[in-house]
């Protein structure tokens, strides 16, 4: 997503060629000559972010959204009241987001603090 001036984000295929967020588009095009630029659609991003946030509220009513595509949740109470472990809660959250958004995937990292959770969320990404 982005243009010749700047890449906002890159899919996993483009990343295998070295394309990264915040990279000038002309450099990305040199790395990946068949790269296709997609025009950003922020109203659509906001709409889908809100759908995901509806799911997040089921797990933590006071979650912290730090951007359209990132949030931190404290699922301690959710785990205690439902008697499930963190892995089951993460799997449930991911499934509910996918269902609510008609196919949007998300990653989830479970840890005792934000920094570790952020790292854990990337462990199973391609």
HUSULPE-V266037 format. One record per residue. N is the residue number from 0. PHI is phi in whole degrees, 0 to 359 (999 if undefined). BURIAL is 1 if it has 9 or more other ideal C-beta (glycine too) atoms within 8 Angstrom, else 0. Layout:
BEGIN
N/PHI/BURIAL  N/PHI/BURIAL
END
This chain:
BEGIN
0/999/1  1/136/1  2/204/0  3/298/0  4/286/0  5/202/1  6/270/1  7/277/0  8/201/0  9/224/1  10/285/0  11/293/0  12/296/0  13/298/1  14/296/1  15/295/0  16/268/1  17/97/0  18/285/1  19/224/0  20/300/0  21/68/0  22/267/1  23/301/1  24/300/1  25/293/0  26/287/0  27/301/1  28/294/1  29/292/0  30/288/1  31/224/1  32/303/0  33/269/0  34/303/1  35/247/0  36/273/1  37/246/0  38/290/0  39/300/0  40/229/0  41/297/0  42/301/0  43/294/0  44/300/1  45/296/1  46/300/0  47/287/1  48/298/1  49/294/0  50/298/1  51/296/1  52/294/1  53/300/1  54/291/1  55/303/1  56/297/1  57/292/0  58/262/1  59/202/1  60/298/0  61/251/0  62/301/1  63/248/0  64/274/1  65/260/0  66/193/0  67/296/0  68/240/0  69/211/0  70/210/1  71/242/1  72/237/1  73/258/0  74/263/1  75/306/0  76/295/0  77/301/1  78/295/1  79/293/0  80/285/0  81/258/0  82/65/0  83/245/0  84/268/0  85/297/0  86/296/0  87/294/0  88/295/1  89/297/1  90/296/0  91/295/1  92/300/1  93/297/1  94/294/0  95/292/1  96/297/1  97/300/1  98/291/0  99/294/1  100/258/1  101/59/0  102/123/0  103/291/1  104/265/0  105/213/1  106/255/1  107/219/0  108/242/1  109/247/1  110/199/1  111/285/0  112/211/0  113/300/0  114/300/0  115/292/1  116/298/1  117/299/1  118/296/1  119/296/1  120/294/1  121/265/1  122/296/0  123/257/0  124/283/0  125/298/0
END
